[in-house]
Amino acid sequence: MTWYEDEKLWVDFACVMFPERREREAAELVATSPLLKVVRGTRVLDLACGPGVHVVPLAARGAEVTGVDLSETMLVRAGEACARAGVAARLARADMREYVEPGAYDLVINMYTSFGYFTDPGDNLAVLRNAHASLAPGGTLLIDVLGKEVLASWVGRPQAVDVDPELGGGTVFMRDTILDDWTRLRTDWTHVRGDEVRQASIMCVLYSAAELRALFEQAGFTDVECFGGFDAGPYDNHARRLIVRGVRG
Ligand SMILES: C[S@@+](CC[C@H](N)C(=O)[O-])C[C@H]1O[C@@H](n2cnc3c(N)ncnc32)[C@H](O)[C@@H]1O
């Protein structure tokens, strides 16, 4: 089993990856970001949707949302989040390397560093090609990752996050390691709670803006643009994320 197939990883560390504040932040992004503008009826695919933090506000704005994820538990959580918010969305269990619905979407999103999970570069390209095939002509793909340049400004500093006692308590420690001449990043997660210690590692391909832009173009996207945040600001020395957008011509 590879790390991203480990259901336990997403569940054990959900308290840090998907804290309640992310739901509020995602709702704010969907309400304000020029990159996430949808109107009633916009057909949106949230690829690797997790517990649905973007599915809910997009559906609440009238978009027809499909959330796809490999983790059954995450999909159950996304369904519960939709029910709590009183919105409807289609949720499907699938691997992003395989999921294609030809011409079915106006917007495909892949958020919060859910890209670059596969060791074989062909698999990461396949995700982009699938997204391209799933878009209607003129539709857009938006990918949000931590760019190599952004990471370089702070990588190496270990982080510790206290977990809300209502979510189990304890502390999660995160340590990043750059591998293979800056081509990959491993993040080791350790959750310490009393005598109990849980560990997991995430391994991602690291992309510079130029590398991810080139991959979009290789997958057939046109008008590829890079942004440094959801305010659609430039990917420059103030960038906090690497957001790449491409159009299916
Ligand atoms: C970092 S989380 C991000 C979730 C969500 N996009 C968000 O903004 O909170 C990554 C998600 O990718 C999913 N995932 C991992 N490998 C996958 C694959 N091969 N196909 C589809 N989803 C996958 C995980 O189950 C997890 O929910």
The ligand as an SDF file (V2000), in Angstrom:
LIG
                    3D

 27 29  0  0  0  0  0  0  0  0999 V2000
   -4.5090   17.0250    1.5090 C   0  0  0  0  0  0  0  0  0  0  0  0
   -6.0800   16.2780    1.2950 S   0  0  0  0  0  0  0  0  0  0  0  0
   -6.9560   17.6230    0.5700 C   0  0  0  0  0  0  0  0  0  0  0  0
   -8.4460   17.4530    0.5600 C   0  0  0  0  0  0  0  0  0  0  0  0
   -9.2420   18.6350    0.0260 C   0  0  0  0  0  0  0  0  0  0  0  0
   -8.9050   18.9450   -1.3510 N   0  0  0  0  0  0  0  0  0  0  0  0
   -9.1000   19.8670    0.9040 C   0  0  0  0  0  0  0  0  0  0  0  0
   -8.8880   20.9740    0.3650 O   0  0  0  0  0  0  0  0  0  0  0  0
   -9.2500   19.7430    2.1140 O   0  0  0  0  0  0  0  0  0  0  0  0
   -5.7980   15.1540   -0.0500 C   0  0  0  0  0  0  0  0  0  0  0  0
   -6.9620   14.2320   -0.4020 C   0  0  0  0  0  0  0  0  0  0  0  0
   -6.5590   13.4570   -1.5460 O   0  0  0  0  0  0  0  0  0  0  0  0
   -7.1760   12.1880   -1.4670 C   0  0  0  0  0  0  0  0  0  0  0  0
   -6.4450   11.2610   -2.3390 N   0  0  0  0  0  0  0  0  0  0  0  0
   -5.2180   10.7150   -2.1200 C   0  0  0  0  0  0  0  0  0  0  0  0
   -4.8500    9.9590   -3.1590 N   0  0  0  0  0  0  0  0  0  0  0  0
   -5.8630   10.0150   -4.0540 C   0  0  0  0  0  0  0  0  0  0  0  0
   -6.0620    9.4220   -5.3360 C   0  0  0  0  0  0  0  0  0  0  0  0
   -5.1500    8.6210   -5.8760 N   0  0  0  0  0  0  0  0  0  0  0  0
   -7.2250    9.6970   -5.9920 N   0  0  0  0  0  0  0  0  0  0  0  0
   -8.1700   10.4900   -5.4350 C   0  0  0  0  0  0  0  0  0  0  0  0
   -8.0270   11.0720   -4.2160 N   0  0  0  0  0  0  0  0  0  0  0  0
   -6.8900   10.8410   -3.5380 C   0  0  0  0  0  0  0  0  0  0  0  0
   -7.0850   11.8520    0.0110 C   0  0  0  0  0  0  0  0  0  0  0  0
   -7.9720   10.8270    0.3720 O   0  0  0  0  0  0  0  0  0  0  0  0
   -7.3850   13.2140    0.6630 C   0  0  0  0  0  0  0  0  0  0  0  0
   -8.7550   13.3460    0.9250 O   0  0  0  0  0  0  0  0  0  0  0  0
  1  2  1  0
  2  3  1  0
  2 10  1  0
  3  4  1  0
  4  5  1  0
  5  6  1  0
  5  7  1  0
  7  8  2  0
  7  9  1  0
 10 11  1  0
 11 12  1  0
 11 26  1  0
 12 13  1  0
 13 14  1  0
 13 24  1  0
 14 15  1  0
 14 23  1  0
 15 16  2  0
 16 17  1  0
 17 18  1  0
 17 23  2  0
 18 19  1  0
 18 20  2  0
 20 21  1  0
 21 22  2  0
 22 23  1  0
 24 25  1  0
 24 26  1  0
 26 27  1  0
M  CHG  2   2   1   9  -1
M  END
$$$$
